[in-house]
Amino acid sequence: MYDKLIAIETRYNELERLMGDPAIMNDYELIAEYNKERSNLAEIVEAYQRYRRERDELDGARAMLDSEKDADLREMALEEVSRLQESIDALEGQLKVMLLPKDPRDDKNVIMEIRAGAGGDEAGLFAADLFRMYSYYAQQRSWKLEVIDSSETGIHGYKEIRFEIKGKGAYSRLKYEGGVHRVQRVPETESQGRVHTSTVTVAVLAEMDDVDVEVNMNDIRRDTFRAGGAGGQNVQKNETAIRLTHLPSGIVVAVQDERSQKQNEERAMAILRAKLYEIELDKQRSQLDGERRDQVGTGERSEKIRTYNYPQNRVTDHRINVTSYNLPVVMEGDIDQFIDELITRDQAEKLSGESAAEPA
């Protein structure tokens, strides 16, 4: 670990030197590249420098404890040794986590798709509830949410809604939301008060740049059509809506909510790139780990990940066995209690894997 930290600090200092070099100060693209790399290293370098300082302070406190004869001063030194050791242990754990390989998509914006599953109209109503939950969550984190496309059920629900969330670290947190969400409650349409179980699927895709995914335009069929409103009526005379079909994979993406054909096409291409990236990633995962598929850290969508039980005022995340008994607060966007634990478990598994890979 320490060799890695020394190399990172050396690179950080080198970047600072390069950014101050008069020979390249006018190369704005290179300076921007160096600044981005430096910014990505800053947090771990600061933590490592603090770790080194506290190690030096611990050595001094131990030396004082060994040489001091005065009882009061020895007690002070002992307290300082205890405090510093606790802080150093915590910093060491933090540094190990920081050194874990990062998902290159973590800083990307997110494209989310919510679809009603089993349960008819009730599933559509819960799809709308989940959309509002993620809207509140984005608002709490000062992220920007934009609806890309939607298909309503006619009773304030959604058959499907696709939206983008833009903000720092959006994918790093929301990627854990992909999967089957189950709701248990008395539907608004139920006259006899019986509890129904319905499901909604959530897909989470990282928005990919052109450089991240190469798409052969010869593999895409492009169709235009008129944007329609609720109920299917045409609301525009011009064919501004776009449907892209990726022929090799069969993926179809249709976008109609933007004002111009060009904007709709750009949106559709962004979604298509994200889907193709996800397919390629799934292939790699299958090759690397064909036996174990877990929602945490993999984005597997086929599993039931969470249950929202209204009669019991309970939300349970089945992947980590964490339950909240304040369902209304969860539906207002308080989902960090689940996401934080999922991240912690994910990091623990990765640390375990790193330790197992180290030579004895």
Buried (B, 14 or more C-beta within 10 A) or exposed (E): EEEEBEEBBEBBEEBEEBBEEEEEEEEEEEBEEBEEBBEEBEEBBEBBEBBBEBBEBBEBBBEBBEEBEEEEEBEBBBEBBEBBBEBBEEBEEBBBBBBEEEBEBBBBBBBBBBBBBBBBBBBBBBBBBBBEBBBBBBEEBEBEBEEBBBBBBEEEBBBBBBBBBBBEEBBBBBBBBBBBBBBBBBBEEEEEEEBBBBBBBBBBBBBBEEEBBEBEEEEBEEEEBBBBEEEEEEEBEEBBBBBBBBEEEEBBBBBBBBEEBEBBBEBBBBBBBBBBBBEEBBEEBEEEEEEEBEBBBBBBBEEEBBBBBBEBEBBBBBBBEBBBEEBEEBBBBBBEBBBEBBBEBBBEEBBEEBEEEEEE
